[in-house]
Amino acid sequence: MTRNRSLEIKVNRRPNGCPYEGLLHFRDRTYPCLLGKGGITTNKKEGDGATPAGKFRLLFGYFRQERINMPANQLSFHEIRPDDGWCDSPSNPNYNSPVKLPFSASHEIMMRDDRLYNVCIVMDYNISEKRKGKGSAIFFHITSPAGKPTEGCVALNPEHMQKILPFLSSDVTMTIKP
């Protein structure tokens, strides 16, 4: 498979929808997606429940091997282990970084009981240039079966995620427009 230079995933709110209902545009296709319960914001803060606006490179991903058939792609994926976590505590030096559990500061558990992180792609939001309190654990992941909004991520149903996965690489960006 060739590198996917200049491929872009575009995300925006669904016209006349709830603040957390979005549209994801990729390779001439449009898919419904879910956003943060606070909609899209240009001034992201830790815990606000909003999805940050901007252009973010896809860095790497996690997956649950026992739950998903991972297609070949050009993005680095790591199998989720029971001790995988993600620090979301702005006062901790590991803020917005992967950590090993048990971990004393506030964190996400990557091996969830639900399906959300069966595929979980880390976007370069507040990672390359970290700013404490500007938001953490902004992922591209699977929707909840109940269609609930995210805490600030972009979520796609499993069938649509499977269609997109083969085209992903670290050259793909996600542009989220307010």
Secondary structure, 3 states (H helix, E strand, C coil): CCCCCCCEEEEEECCCCCCCEEEEEECCEEEEEECECCCEECCCCCCCCCEECEEEEEEEEEECCCCCCCCCCECCEEECCCCEEEECCCCCCCCCCEEECCCCCCEEECCCCCCCCCEEEEECCCCCCCCCCCCCCCEEEECCCCCCCECCCEEECHHHHHHHHHHCECCCEEEECC
